[in-house]
Every structure is written in structure tokens, then in C-alpha cells.
Amino acid sequence: MASRKILLDEEEIPKQWYCILPDLPKPLPPFIEPSTRAPGVGIVPKIFPKQIIAQELSKDRWIDIPEEVRDVYRLWRPTPLYRATGLEKALNTPARIYYKYEGVSPPGSHKPNTAVAQAYYNLKEGAERMATETGAGQWGSALAFGCMMFGLKCTVYMVKVSYQQKPYRRMMMEAYGADVYASPSERTESGRKILKEDPGNPGSLGIAISEAVEDALVNEKANYGIGSVFNHVLLHQTVIGLEAKKQMEAAGDYPDAIYGCIGGGSSFSGLFWPFYHDKVSGKAPKDARIVATEATACPKVTRGEYTYDHGDTARITPLVPMHTIGHDFIPAPIHAGGLRYHGIAPTISQLVAEKRMETKAYNQVDVFDAAKLFIEAEGIVPAPEPAHAIKGVVDEALRCKETGEEKAILFLLCGHGYFDMQAYDEYFSGKLLPYEYPVEKVEESMRKLRKMYPWLDEVRKKFI
């Protein structure tokens, strides 16, 4: 190939998002209202604009992207696809490795693909402010950016341990005009309750979600913005995979395996959904393996249970069908903050259950070993989250070295690590620990969940 960087023209920014719902093996299980034990959306209509809800439930395979959103996308899209020739050489592998790089966006990750869209739809339906949570700070930065672009106010509840670990992410949000609070905070009833019970609580995404949702519920002109898990978020991210398909075609190649990291599942879904569509529509020249990578410190898919659980710690949300390690999960202070969520997108849960995709978990020491190798070979400092995908790719490429297989491997580098230097400092100084979340903790959380809802297994069997 003439160049290791494959670019698209600005006019090749996708004009439609792809919705996977019509192509799933079977319809997604419904949300459940605990009070009725029956399907219901609970608070959803109170905190989301109508157009977002329509996209969440859409049966349309293709959804038009508003021109106002595409105009903002033009600031950084289309993003580059790289042939990782440096990494291939370092591994001495016959595999061809490609990565789609989303770190070129203003906030430095894939997150503004949906943040800009959500801000646009909220503005159109009269919202004046958006409230949200953030773990590592990528989503909070993106929504602050999206709100700034459309003149909305933004409030971000940032998981306390990340608030302390990543001060420059907080400063970026504030530069975009957002108000940022360490969660749990004294601003909400759910935050105050948790702090009363545990003043030193380090926070979790589940707690921060509770605070943001409560904020949106009690303030009429505020809506809630979510950075992952929900269908409409994953839908907005498909600009990644749609571009990557064109770029792989320009390279004269097609992936044998597709890797990405999963926190809530949005970035990886954005990459693999369009390739999945190729597969189910009979257009794929190869049957690409789809492999999701997660942290051993938060192994919701590899060790969690596929059942119904709340998306937040305070149980404000309805019960969601997903792999979970329990809504009361308090994570270890690993640096991949975007992966520290107790659940996963319902679409990913179903695809895993139907054996349409694989999952692998890695500890953060092995992950940073892979990240260091990638830095030395490719020059880009990856965020801790996609470094999990890099670890999976390195292992895959080394297997190709052993077998002689000339596979094409595609992965998503969903953000840079330039605000994560404390994590790298701890890695280089030998202070990182290889956290493993105990199976007993998952079992304990599942017992609590069943004690809370004795009818849970009956509902799960009926709908899942």
C-alpha cells in the first residue's frame, strides 16, 4: 500500500447512522418496571427528548444524520484509519493490523459522535441544560463540548476517584463551560444518602448516574445525557464503522477479526455494527470474529450474569436486560475509568448470549505492557481503555506468528491517553496492581438483587 494512513474526503462523512435492532437474532428484551414487574420505560420520557426515544426504539435500519450535526462532525471527521506497520514489525507477525483512530476529535475520543447529536436534539426540543455522569472524563468532556457547540449549559457528575486522578479532564470540561462535581456529591438526595452512609466513598458510574438522572428529573429545563449502553448512543457511534468500511475497502482488505474495549459498549459497537450488518445481509467477504475486551477489575460480561438489573446505584432507572456484576458495584481505582461500569449495552449482552461475539478480560498491568509496546511501535499514547483492545490484538497477532496465518485485524483506538499520564507514571514506577474482581463479590451482589426482587428469575426467564 502507498501509505499507512488511509483518509477519506470530508464529503464522505456518513449521512445516515446504522441501527442494528432490525438485524439482531431476536428482539431485545424490554425494560421492566419493578413496581409492576411488567415491561415499562419508567423515567425515560421525563429525561430524554422525544427524538432520542424514537431512535432508542427504532425499527428503521438507517436514520438520517441532521446536517447541523454533520457540520459539527466536520471539525474532525472523517477520522483516519492506520495500518499499524510499526506494531506488525515489532511483533514480527504476518498479520495485517489496522486501527481506526478517534483521538483526533476536539475532546480526544469517540464520545462527541453522540454528544453532539444529543445536544442538538435536546436544543430542538427546548432543553436549556444537560446533566450527565462521567467516569474517566471522556464522556463529560464530550458532552460539555457538544453543549457548548449548541449553546446549552452542562452539569457533570464525575466519579470521585477519577475527579482526583484526572484533574486535567475536569479542567477541559470547565474550559468548555461545564460545571463539574465529584460524585457522590452533596448536590443530590442520592449523593447525600451515600455520603451519610460512607463519607469516604470513592464513587462509581452507577452512583454518578443516579445523581445526574435525579438532577434531570427535578429540574424542568434539564435533560439527561448518557454516554453509552443505550441503543441511540451506540447508533450515533456507527459513523466510526461506516467510515472504517470505506477505508478498509480503499486498502483492499477486510478484517478477519475486529477488536475493541467495552465499558458500556458504545465505542466498540460503533465500529463493529456496520461489519455485523455486512455479515447478516450476506455482503461480508469474510466471517469476521468480533471480540470485546474488558477489565478483570470490572468483568461484567466474562464473570457477570445476564439478567435484569438497574443501570444506577440508587435504583432510579427501570430494570435493564444486561450482563451485570451488580448495581451496588464499587470499583477498584483502576485507571481505565471508562470501563468501570457494572453493566453493558443490552445489544452486546444479547449478541454474547447468542454467541455472535466473544469477550476477553485483561488486568491493567498486562494492558499497560501492551500500551507501552504500541507507543514504541506507533508513537501514539493510547488511553487506558482502548489499551485493553491493544492487548487483545497483540495476543491475536502473536498467534498468527505461531500459525503463519496472514489475518487482517482491525481495532478501535477510541481515544488518546494524553490526560492519563498519572496512570503511565504509576505503571513506569511499578505501582500498578493487576486487580481481579472476585467471583464471590458478583455472587454476593446477585444474591442481594434476588432478595430485593424475589420474582427476578421468573421475569428473566420470561423475557430473556
Secondary structure, DSSP 4 states (H G I P E B T S, - for coil): ---SEE---GGGS-SEEE--GGGSSSPPPPPEETTTTEE--TTHHHHS-HHHHHHHT---SEEEPPHHHHHHHTTTPSPPEEE-HHHHHHHT-S-EEEEEE-TTSTTSBSTHHHHHHHHHHHHHTT--EEEEEESSSHHHHHHHHHHHHHT-EEEEEEEHHHHHH-HHHHHHHHHTT-EEEEES-SSSHHHHHHHHH-TT----HHHHHHHHHHHHHH-TTEEE---SSSHHHHHHTTHHHHHHHHHHHHTT---SEEEEE-SSSHHHHHHHHHHHHHHHTT--SS--EEEEEEETTS-TTTTSEEEEEESSTT--SPEEEEEES-TT------S-GGG--S---HHHHHHHHTTSSEEEEE-HHHHHHHHHHHHHHH---B-HHHHHHHHHHHHHHHHHHHH----EEEEEE-BB-TT-HHHHHHHHTT--------HHHHHHHHHHHHHH-TTHHHHHHHH-
